[in-house]
Structure formats: C-alpha cells, structure tokens
Amino acid sequence: MDATNARAEGESRMPRDLWVLTLAQALGASSPPIIMSLGALVGGVLAPHASLATLPVAAYTFGIAVGTLPVAGSIRRAGMRRTYMITACIALLASLCSITGIAFAHFWLFCLGTGVTGIYGAAVQSYRFSAARTVAPELKGRAISNVMAAGLVAAVIGPQIVVWTGLALPDQPYLGGFAGQAVLALLALSAVSLLRPGRIGGAAVVPGLRAASLLLQPRFAGPVAAGVISYIAMTLMMTSAPMAMVACGHSVSSAALGIQWHVLAMYLPSLVTGRLIDRFGAKCMTPVGLILLALSAVAGLAGVSVAHFWAALILLGVGWNFTFISATTMLVQAAAPEERSAVEGANDFVVFGSVAVTALLSGYLYAYSGWDLITDAILALAILALAGSMIRKLA
C-alpha cells in the first residue's frame, strides 16, 4: 500500500475513533459529578475531623495527577485502546472500593477508592489530546471542543444518578451513587473496546526532566498557567458549594442539581467554543473565560440563596470551558510532534497536582473561614490571571 492510500485509509478510519472517544467522554465525565456531589458529604460523615471532609475529592484529583504521566506513556507504547480498557477496569475496581468504604464506614478505604478512580480520570482527561491527533492542525481546537461537548450527556447522567439513587438505600443514602459509578465504568469499558488497536508510535520519547523544562518556555507556560487557574477556581467552588448549600439549609438534591447545572455549563459552550477559537484565536478567548470566572465569584458573594449558588456554579462552568479549552488548544498547537506526548502528560500532571492540593486545602478554608473566603480566593485568582494575560498580550 503506497503512502497516499495509507493516508487515505487512515483518514477514513479516524472519524470512528473520534466518535468512540466522544462516547467514552460522555461516560467517563459522568464520574466526577458523582464524586464532587457526594465526596465531601461522605467525608463530612466519615472523616475524623471536619477539615478532612474534602479529602476524598482531593484524593481523586491527586489520583489524576499521579496517573497522567503513566497514562501518556502507556498510550504511546501500548496504544489508546489497550490503555483505556485497562483504566476502565481500574475504575470499576475503585468504585467497588468506594462502595465498601461507605458500607463499612471506613473513611480511609473510601478515600482510597476515590483516589484510584483518579487514575481513570487521568485517562478521561487524555481523550481530548487523543481527539486532537485525529484531525489536521487547523482543526485541533474544534476536535477538542467536540469531544468535550460530550460532557453535556455527563452533566445529566452524573448528577441524576445521585438524585435517583439517593433514596434507594435509606440507611446508606450515598452508596447508590458509587454503585452507579461502577455501572458507568462497565459501559465505558465496552465503549473503548471499539477503538482501533495499535500504537501511536512515530515520536521520540522526551525524558521527564526535559518535558518539565519545556513547560517553562513561554509557548507552554501561558497555556499551563491558564489551565491551572481554571481548574483551581473550579475545584475550590465545586468542593465547597455542596457543603455550603447544605449548611445554608438547602437540600442535598438542590446541591446535586447545582452541580448538574455547573457541569452542563462546563460542556454546553463546547458546541461553539471550538469555532470561536478557530475564528478569534485561543489567546483572545482565554481572557473571556477568566472574566467569567471572576463573575462567578461575584455571584457567590452576592447571597446564599439557591439561585445565587446556581448562578455562581453556572458562570464558573462557562468560564472554565472557555479558559481550559483555549489553554489546551494553545498547548497542542505549540508542541512539536516529538514533544506532544510528554508535554501533554507533564501539563496534566502540573494541572491536577495543583488541583489535588487545592481540593485538600478547600476543606480547611471552608471549615475555618467559610464560603466567603472561597469566593474571595477565586475572584483574586481570576483577576491576577487576567492581568497576567493582558500583560503578555501587550508585551
């Protein structure tokens, strides 16, 4: 088979993997809303101290950080199909661990379950990079946006699992959500098994220290910083909002629905974000996202009604979408082919390592200072990041 025919055959098969990744994203992105909605609430019941209530969520994000580099390396060596099937199996086992921790009131076992689920989360985060590999360079933003738009389905599935299963076991009101998470892992395993087998190959391996040094270069430092800020802001609010809502007298269902509206806001803009990035550029869309993050903090400071919480969460989701997809697009466009796998893994390690620390600290911030400090911190971060973005554009 000559090179032209091989390329034509590859292009004809690419859409199949793109559709499979979209389906896998819809299933995989349904797990975080379950953990975000219930993790801190379970932690509040089982943790030995109130300040540790968000540790299960922190463990999840730490698991993502730990899993990013191994997942990136596995994709390069073993291919997407095998890597994603293994991580879906890990998600199933981790869900069973979380269920056991709740059933036997064992806080640390529950944290282990959410932490190991983070390894699967690292694989789900890599779907956007895998999608970018299936299209031409000028369409990478749209491919990333299209796959992430599958989160619209996740925005319905994850929170609704929490609502539907809340009364399934009256003595264990949170256990059903993680049983649903196990079912999602089984479905994801079936989905990713449809990916084409084979390895990515073709790119030299960049040593870990070299990958870390690459992130310090201006072409990567800006996108990495934007990604970190967007996820830190989202983590601070998402981990604290359910606890704050319940503390203000609102129901668990209202908190879960607030997370649902937030996740919808995270992914609904993806239907147009890619086109906006293609038209105006990722550098122009990043400040728009940061402004929306700042407005989410303002909404959170304005009051403690259900409407105020939901408005804050919705603005947070849209701001995250614009900021994070723009940052991802800038990253993949700046990376040379031989740098791509290492840079992608190193970027997610930095992003989710920061998120893990933030999720843990948010428990202390909320326990000792309350909801207002959380929103103040988000507002300050967004303003600082926006100022930095403007300075880079003027430089």
C-alpha positions in Angstrom: 0.0 0.0 0.0 1.6 3.3 -1.1 1.7 6.4 1.2 -1.3 8.1 -0.4 -3.5 5.1 0.0 -2.3 4.5 3.6 -3.1 8.1 4.5 -6.5 7.9 2.8 -7.3 4.8 4.7 -6.2 6.4 8.0 -8.3 9.4 7.4 -11.3 7.3 6.6 -10.9 5.5 9.9 -10.2 8.5 12.1 -13.9 9.6 12.5 -14.7 6.2 14.1 -12.2 6.8 16.8 -13.4 10.3 17.3 -17.0 9.1 17.8 -15.8 6.4 20.2 -13.8 9.0 22.2 -16.9 11.2 22.3 -19.0 8.3 23.7 -16.2 7.4 26.2 -16.0 11.1 27.3 -19.8 11.1 28.0 -19.5 8.1 30.2 -16.1 8.9 31.8 -17.0 12.5 32.6 -20.1 11.3 34.5 -18.0 10.1 37.4 -16.6 13.5 38.6 -20.0 15.0 39.3 -20.8 12.0 41.5 -17.6 12.4 43.4 -17.9 16.2 43.6 -21.5 16.0 44.7 -21.1 13.2 47.3 -17.4 13.0 48.1 -17.3 15.9 50.6 -20.7 14.9 52.1 -19.5 11.3 52.7 -16.3 12.8 54.1 -18.2 15.0 56.4 -19.9 11.9 57.9 -16.9 9.6 58.0 -13.9 11.9 58.4 -12.2 12.0 61.9 -12.1 15.8 61.6 -14.3 18.3 59.7 -11.3 19.8 58.0 -10.7 16.4 56.2 -14.2 16.4 54.7 -12.9 17.3 51.2 -10.0 14.7 51.4 -11.9 12.2 49.2 -12.2 14.8 46.4 -8.6 15.7 46.9 -7.7 12.1 46.6 -9.5 11.9 43.3 -7.6 14.8 41.9 -4.4 13.5 43.3 -5.1 10.2 41.5 -5.5 12.1 38.3 -2.2 13.9 38.8 -0.4 10.6 39.6 -2.0 8.9 36.6 -1.3 11.5 33.9 2.3 10.5 33.1 1.8 6.7 33.2 -1.3 7.1 31.0 0.5 9.2 28.5 3.4 6.7 28.4 1.0 3.8 28.1 -0.8 5.4 25.2 2.5 6.0 23.4 3.7 2.4 24.0 0.5 0.3 24.0 -2.0 2.5 22.2 -5.3 4.1 23.1 -7.4 1.0 23.1 -5.4 -1.1 25.5 -4.7 1.8 27.8 -8.3 3.0 28.0 -9.6 -0.5 28.6 -7.2 -1.1 31.5 -8.1 2.2 33.1 -11.8 1.5 32.7 -11.2 -1.8 34.6 -9.4 0.2 37.3 -12.4 2.5 37.6 -14.7 -0.5 38.2 -12.5 -1.8 41.0 -12.1 1.6 42.5 -15.9 2.1 42.6 -16.3 -1.2 44.5 -13.6 0.0 46.9 -15.6 3.3 47.5 -18.8 1.3 48.0 -17.1 -0.9 50.6 -15.7 2.1 52.4 -19.2 3.7 52.7 -20.9 0.4 53.7 -18.4 -0.3 56.5 -18.0 3.4 57.5 -14.3 3.3 56.7 -13.1 6.8 55.7 -9.6 5.8 54.5 -10.9 3.0 52.4 -13.4 5.4 50.8 -10.6 7.8 50.1 -8.6 5.0 48.5 -11.5 4.3 46.2 -11.8 7.9 45.0 -8.1 8.2 44.7 -7.7 5.2 42.5 -10.7 6.4 40.4 -8.5 9.4 39.6 -6.2 7.1 37.5 -9.2 6.5 35.3 -9.9 10.3 35.4 -6.4 10.8 34.0 -7.3 8.6 31.1 -10.6 10.5 30.5 -8.6 13.8 30.6 -6.4 12.5 27.8 -9.3 11.8 25.5 -9.1 15.5 24.4 -5.5 15.0 23.3 -6.2 11.8 21.6 -9.0 13.6 19.7 -6.6 16.3 18.5 -4.4 13.6 16.9 -7.2 12.5 14.6 -7.5 15.8 12.7 -5.4 18.3 10.8 -3.6 21.0 12.8 -6.1 23.8 11.9 -9.0 21.7 13.3 -7.5 20.7 16.6 -9.5 23.3 18.6 -12.7 22.0 17.1 -11.9 18.3 17.7 -11.0 19.0 21.3 -14.2 21.0 21.7 -16.4 18.4 20.0 -15.2 15.6 22.3 -15.6 17.7 25.4 -19.1 18.6 24.3 -20.0 15.0 25.2 -19.8 16.3 28.8 -23.3 17.5 28.1 -24.5 14.0 28.5 -22.3 13.6 31.6 -23.9 16.7 33.1 -27.2 14.9 33.1 -26.1 11.3 33.9 -23.8 12.0 36.9 -26.0 14.3 39.0 -29.1 12.3 38.1 -27.5 9.1 39.4 -27.0 10.9 42.7 -30.7 12.1 42.7 -32.2 8.7 41.5 -30.2 6.6 44.0 -30.4 8.9 47.0 -33.4 7.0 48.5 -32.5 3.6 47.1 -30.8 2.6 50.4 -32.2 4.8 53.2 -29.5 3.7 55.7 -26.8 4.4 53.1 -28.0 7.4 51.1 -24.7 8.0 49.4 -23.8 4.4 48.4 -26.1 4.2 45.4 -24.2 7.0 43.6 -21.0 5.0 43.6 -22.8 1.8 42.6 -23.9 3.9 39.6 -20.3 4.9 39.0 -19.4 1.2 38.8 -22.0 0.7 36.1 -20.6 3.7 34.1 -17.2 2.1 34.3 -18.6 -1.2 32.7 -20.2 0.8 29.9 -17.0 2.8 29.3 -15.1 -0.5 29.0 -17.4 -1.6 26.3 -17.1 1.7 24.5 -13.3 2.0 24.4 -13.0 -1.6 23.2 -14.3 -0.3 19.9 -11.2 1.9 19.4 -8.7 0.8 16.7 -5.9 -1.3 18.1 -2.3 -0.2 17.6 0.3 2.1 19.0 0.7 5.8 18.2 4.4 5.5 17.7 6.4 7.7 15.4 7.6 10.1 18.0 10.8 10.2 20.0 10.5 9.8 23.8 11.2 13.1 25.6 12.7 12.5 29.1 10.7 13.5 32.1 13.1 16.3 33.1 13.1 17.6 29.6 9.3 17.6 29.5 9.2 19.6 32.7 11.7 22.2 31.4 9.6 22.5 28.2 6.7 23.8 30.3 8.8 26.7 31.5 9.1 28.0 27.9 6.8 31.0 27.1 5.0 29.0 24.4 3.9 26.5 27.1 4.0 28.5 30.3 1.0 30.6 29.4 -1.4 27.7 28.5 -0.3 25.7 31.5 -0.9 28.7 33.8 -4.4 29.3 32.3 -5.3 25.6 32.7 -4.1 25.6 36.3 -6.1 28.7 37.3 -9.3 27.5 35.6 -9.1 24.1 37.4 -8.1 25.6 40.8 -11.1 28.0 40.7 -13.5 25.2 39.7 -12.2 22.9 42.4 -12.4 25.5 45.1 -16.1 26.2 44.3 -17.2 22.7 43.4 -15.9 21.0 46.5 -17.2 23.7 48.8 -20.6 24.5 47.2 -22.4 21.3 48.2 -21.3 21.7 51.8 -22.2 25.4 51.8 -25.6 24.8 50.4 -26.5 22.1 52.9 -25.1 24.3 55.7 -27.4 27.1 54.5 -30.4 24.8 54.8 -30.7 23.7 51.2 -31.3 20.0 50.3 -28.8 17.5 49.0 -30.9 17.3 45.8 -30.6 21.1 45.4 -26.8 20.7 45.8 -26.7 17.9 43.3 -28.8 19.8 40.8 -26.5 22.8 41.3 -23.5 20.6 40.3 -25.6 19.3 37.3 -26.2 22.9 36.1 -22.5 23.6 36.6 -21.4 20.5 34.5 -23.9 21.5 31.8 -22.3 25.0 31.8 -18.9 23.4 31.6 -19.7 21.5 28.4 -22.6 23.2 26.6 -20.4 26.0 25.3 -18.2 23.3 23.7 -20.7 23.3 20.8 -19.4 26.7 19.8 -16.1 27.1 21.7 -14.0 25.4 19.0 -15.5 27.6 16.3 -14.9 30.7 18.3 -11.3 29.6 18.9 -10.8 28.9 15.2 -12.2 32.4 14.4 -10.7 34.6 17.1 -7.8 32.6 18.4 -7.2 30.8 21.7 -5.3 33.8 23.1 -8.4 36.0 22.7 -10.8 33.5 24.2 -8.7 32.9 27.4 -9.4 36.4 28.9 -13.1 35.9 28.2 -13.0 32.8 30.3 -11.1 34.5 33.1 -13.7 37.3 33.2 -16.5 34.8 33.6 -14.6 33.1 36.4 -14.4 36.4 38.2 -18.1 36.9 37.7 -18.9 33.5 39.2 -17.1 34.6 42.4 -19.1 37.9 42.4 -22.4 35.9 42.2 -21.2 33.7 45.1 -20.5 36.7 47.2 -23.9 38.3 46.4 -26.0 35.9 48.5 -26.6 32.4 49.8 -30.0 31.5 48.1 -30.2 28.5 45.8 -30.3 31.0 42.9 -27.0 32.6 44.0 -25.3 29.2 44.3 -26.6 28.0 41.0 -25.6 31.3 39.2 -22.1 31.1 40.6 -21.8 27.5 39.5 -23.1 28.1 36.0 -20.8 31.1 35.4 -17.9 29.0 36.8 -18.6 26.3 34.3 -18.8 28.6 31.3 -15.6 30.4 32.4 -13.8 27.1 32.9 -14.9 25.9 29.4 -13.5 29.0 27.6 -10.3 29.1 29.6 -9.5 25.4 29.6 -10.2 24.6 26.0 -8.3 27.7 24.9 -5.4 26.6 27.0 -5.4 23.1 25.7 -5.6 24.3 22.1 -2.6 26.6 22.6 -0.7 23.8 24.2 -1.2 21.2 21.4 -0.6 23.9 18.7 2.7 24.9 20.3 4.1 21.3 20.7 6.2 19.7 18.0 5.3 16.1 17.2 8.2 14.6 19.2 7.3 16.7 22.2 3.5 16.1 22.2 3.0 13.1 24.4 5.5 14.3 27.1 4.2 17.8 27.1 0.6 16.7 27.4 1.4 14.3 30.3 3.5 16.9 32.1 0.8 19.6 31.6 -1.9 17.4 33.2 0.5 16.4 36.0 1.0 20.1 36.9 -2.7 21.0 36.5 -4.1 18.1 38.5 -1.3 18.2 41.1 -2.3 21.8 41.8 -5.9 20.7 41.8 -5.3 18.0 44.3 -3.6 20.4 46.7 -6.4 22.9 46.2 -9.1 20.3 46.9 -7.4 19.4 50.2 -6.9 23.0 51.2 -10.5 23.9 50.3 -11.7 21.7 53.3 -9.5 23.7 55.7 -10.6 27.0 54.1 -14.2 26.2 54.3 -14.0 24.7 57.8 -12.3 27.7 59.3 -13.3 30.6 57.1 -16.5 29.7 55.3 -17.9 30.2 51.8 -17.0 33.9 51.5 -13.2 33.2 51.7 -13.6 30.5 48.9 -15.3 33.0 46.6 -12.8 35.8 47.5 -9.9 33.5 46.6 -11.5 32.7 43.2 -12.0 36.4 42.5 -8.4 37.2 43.3 -7.0 34.3 41.2 -9.1 35.3 38.2 -8.1 39.0 38.4 -4.4 38.1 38.7 -4.6 35.7 35.8 -6.5 38.2 33.7 -3.9 40.9 34.5 -1.1 38.5 33.5 -2.9 37.6 30.3 -3.2 41.3 29.4 0.5 41.9 30.2 1.6 39.0 27.9 -0.6 40.4 25.0 0.9 43.9 25.4 4.5 42.6 25.8 
